[in-house]
Amino acid sequence: MEMGLSQSGAARRLNVSRSVVQRLWDQYQSEDSVSRRHVLGRPRVTTPAEGRFLPLSARRRRSTTVPQLVADHFVASERRISATTVRRRLHNAGLYARRPVVCVPLNGRQRRVRLCWAREHVSWTRQQWTSVLFKDESRFTLESDSGRLLIRREQRTRYHQSNTLERRSYRSGGIMVWAGISLGGHTDLHVFHGETLTGVRYRDEILDPYVRPYASAIGNDFSLMDDNARPHRAAVVEDYLEGHGLERMEWPTQSPDLNPIEHLWDRLGRQVAALSPPPRPLDELEQGLLRVWSSLPISVSDNLIDSMESRCRQCIQVRGGHIPY
């Protein structure tokens, strides 16, 4: 129009409708520009306050599900929002559904004992760890843990205390096994037949055929890592260890994360579960466990024992709490 053209003439020259020319001319007069306005898109169905409330609720109750958050929002605001909207608000806040780390419960006294133990052993050399036999029992079943429980957490926060689930590790059924590892070697895998492990069975089936010969091979500095399970502390066990001059390393209770053999149990279970065909009866499970254990490389257990300094340091950092192992 500044060139003297009418709106109709400009429309014919530009081959657009007169209404388009009129709208652009009105915009130019009011804004001194005909550039496209920024479009914000579809407005959010949640207010800024609601957008903050949803992640806050998920952080307060880590195991809260999306349907529960949808229901809580309706109770608070009497407005319905979709599960997709809730997930989007949680993702915007960096919260994603993940399986929690399962840990054994720890009370204040147990944390203090763990902290003292870590401080005492953090400076141990590799030569000192060479004399230790780390051992443990574990139970394997034909049914795996479904792990259906999910929590909401931020990325790289898997081992934060608020994202761990404390649960006792006892499980019934299946097959109970025992084994020990040290730098440079490991014992055979022993399968317990029968449900109850007593002090007498522990002495006759473990200490005499496995631990005592292993101690002789290591030498005078041998030390047996032994947790505080009841069969391990029975009077017959104490008498046997004292009678054969076997030293026992004091071990903090509720501390499987400090024991490097725990990672071997996990590896053993995954490799047996991956067998083709998978073991079905318990006798096939037993044979699979024995076969996989005998093929485990010594370097795997050595690397786990070499992590003891790191385990101690991290235990000190969290003041005796759970560590990411």
N, C-alpha and C positions, 0 to 999 in steps of 0.2 A: 504494500500500500504506500510505502514511502516513495516508490517509483511512480506514483500517480495512478496505479491500477486499482480498479474497484475489486471488491471481494469476489464478484462473479468472474471478472477478467483473470484474476490470479488463480481462481479455481480451474478455469479452462486451460490456462497455460501449464499448470502443474498436473492437470488431469486428475484432480481430486474433487470431492464434493465441496459445496460452498460452506457447509457446516464445519468441515475440517479447517478451512481457512479462517473462519470466524473464531473457532476455539483457539487456534494458534495465535491469532492477532490479539485476542483478549488476554492470553497468557503472556504475550510479549509486552503488552502495555502494563500489566500488573507486576511482572517479575523481571522484565528486561531480558528475557531468555525464552527460547522455545525448546530447550533440551528436555528429554524425557524425565519426568519426576521419578524419584526413588520409590519403588513399590515395596512396602513392608511385608506383603504376603498375608496369608490367612492369620488372623489373630489367634493367640494361644487360648486354649480353653481353661488354663489355670492362671491364677494371678501370680505376681512375683512372690507374694508371701506363701502361697501354696506350693510354688516351685521350690522354695527353701524348706518347707515343712516336710515334704515327702522324703528327701535324702536324710533329713535330721531324724525322722522316724526310723528309717532303715538302719542308720548308724546306732541308734539307741537299742534296737532289737535286731541283731545281725541276721537272725534266722527268719525274719518276717518275710512272707511270700508276697508276690505282687497282688494276688486276689485279696489278701488281708489288707494291704495298703489301699486298694480300691474301696473296700468296705469301710475302712477307717476314714477315708476322705469323705465318703457319702454321709457318714454319721456326723462329721464335723461341719460340713458345708451344705448338706442336703442337695448336692449336685453330683451327678454321675459323670465319671470320666472313664475312659477305656484303659485296659491293661497296657495297651501300646503306649499311651500317653505317660503312664507311670514309669514304664521301662525307659522311655526317652528321657524323662526328668532324672532318673537315677543314673543313666549313662552320661548325661550332661554333667553330673556331679562326680563322675569318675567311679561310680559304684557298679560292680558287675557280679553276677551270680557265680560263686565258686564253691567247691567243696572245702569244708574247714579242715585244718590240721587237727588230728585226734591225738590228745596227750593224756597222760595219767594225771589225776588230781595231785596238787601240791599244797600243803599247808605252810604256815609261816616257819615252823621249826624245820621242816624238810628243806625249805629254801635256804635257810641259814646253814644247814649241814652241807648242802650241795655247794654253797659258796665257799665254805671253809675247805672242802675237799678240792675244789678247782684251784684255789689259791695255793694249796699245798703241792699240787701236781703240775701246775702250768709250766714250771721250769724244768721238768724232767727231760732228760736227753733220750734220744732214740735207743741208746744202749740200755737205759733203765727200763724202757717199755718192752725191750726184747725179752725180758725175763718173766713177763706177765702172760698168763693164759686167760683170755677173756672167754667166758662160757655162758651159756644160757639154755633154757628150754623154750620151745615154741610149739604151738598147736596149729595143725593144718587140717582144713575141712574140705569136703567136696563142694560146698556152697561158699561162694565168695561174699564178702560184705558188699551190700548193694550201694552203700554210700549215697543214698538218695537225698540226705539232708544237704541243703545249700545255704550259704550265707552271702550277704552283700558286703563286698570289700573293695578297696581301691587296688590298683595295680601295684605290684612289688610290696604288698603288705601281708603276704601269706603267713608269715610266722609272727606277726604282731600278737601280743597277748590277747587282745580283744577278738582275734579271728581264730583262736584255737578252741577246740572242744575237748573238755576233760572227760575221760571215760575210762573205766577200769577195763583191763585187757583180758579178763577171764572169759573164755568161751568153752562151751561144753561140746562133746562129740568130737569126731575126727581122730587124728593121730598126733600124739605128743612125741616130740623128738628132742634130743640134746646134742650139742656139739661145742667144741672149743676152738679158738683161733689164737695164734701168736704170730709174731713177725717171723716169716720164713716157713710157716707150716700151719696145719690144722689137724684136728683129730678126725676120726671117722664119725659119721652120723649115727647116733644111737636112737633106736625106736623103742619107746616104752609100750609094752603090751599090757593092757589093763588101765583102769581109770585113775587110781589113786597113787600118787608118788609119795612115799614115806621116807623117813630118814634112813631106814634099813635098806630100802631099795636104792636110794641115792648112793649109799656107801658101796653096796654090792654090785650095782650095775654101772656106776659112773666112776667113783673115786678109785676103786681097786683096779678095774681093767683099763681105764683111760688116763686118769689124772696122775696116778703114781708113776706109771712108766714115762709119761710125758715130762713129769718133773725131773726124773732121773736124766732124761736126755738134755734138758735145759741146764741143769747144774744147781749149785748151792744157792744161787740168787733167785730161784724159782718163787713166784708169787701167784696165788690163785685168786683171780677176781671172782668174788662170790657175793651175790645179793643177799637180801635178808628174808628170802622165802623160808617158810617154816621147815620144810625138809632139810634145807641147807644148814639150819641152826640146831638141829636135833642133837641130843647128847651123844648118840652113837657116832654122829659125824664129827663132833668136836673131839671125841676120844680117838677116832681114827686119824684125824689130821695131826693131833698132838703126838700120837704114837709113832707116826711115820715122818715126823719132822717137816710137815708141809705148812708153809706160811700162807696165811690168807690176807689178801688186801682188803682193808676196810672199804666198804662201798656204801654210798648214800642211798637210802631207800627211795623208791619211786623215781628211778633215774635210768630208764632204758635209753633215753636220748644220749647219755654219756657212754653207753656200751656200744662199741663199733660192730659187734656181731649182729645187732638188730637190723642193719642194712643188708646183711647177708640173708636173713630170713625173708626180707621183702623180695630180694632178687631170686631166692630159691622158689618162693611161691609163684612169682610171675613166670619163671621158666617152666615150672611144672604145669601151670595152667595153660601154657602155650604148646604143650606136647600134642602131637597128632598121631593117633586119636587121643583126646583128653582122657585122663584116668577117671573111671567111674566107680568101681568097687573100691573099698578101702585098701585091699591088697595091691591093686594097681597104683593107688596113690602112694603107698609105702615104697613100692619098687621105683616109682618115678622120682620120689624124693631122694632115695639112696643113689640113683643113677646120676641125677643132676648135681647132687652135692659132691660126688667123687670127681666130677669134671670141672668144678669151679677152679679157676686159676689162682695160684697162691698170690699173685700180684694184686688181686682184688682185695683180699683180706689185709695184705700189707698196706695198701693205700688207705684203708679204713683205719687201721691202727695209727698210721702216720698223721691222722687228723686229730689225735688226742690233744695236742697243744692248742689247736684251733677251738676244739670243743671246750676246753678249760677257759680259754680267753673269753669266749662268748658267754659262758656261764657266769663269769665274773662281771661282764658288762650288764647282764640282766639281773644281777644281784641274786643269783641262784634260781631264777625262773627257767621256763622252758627255752630250749635253744633250737635253732633250725636244723636239726639232724633227725 
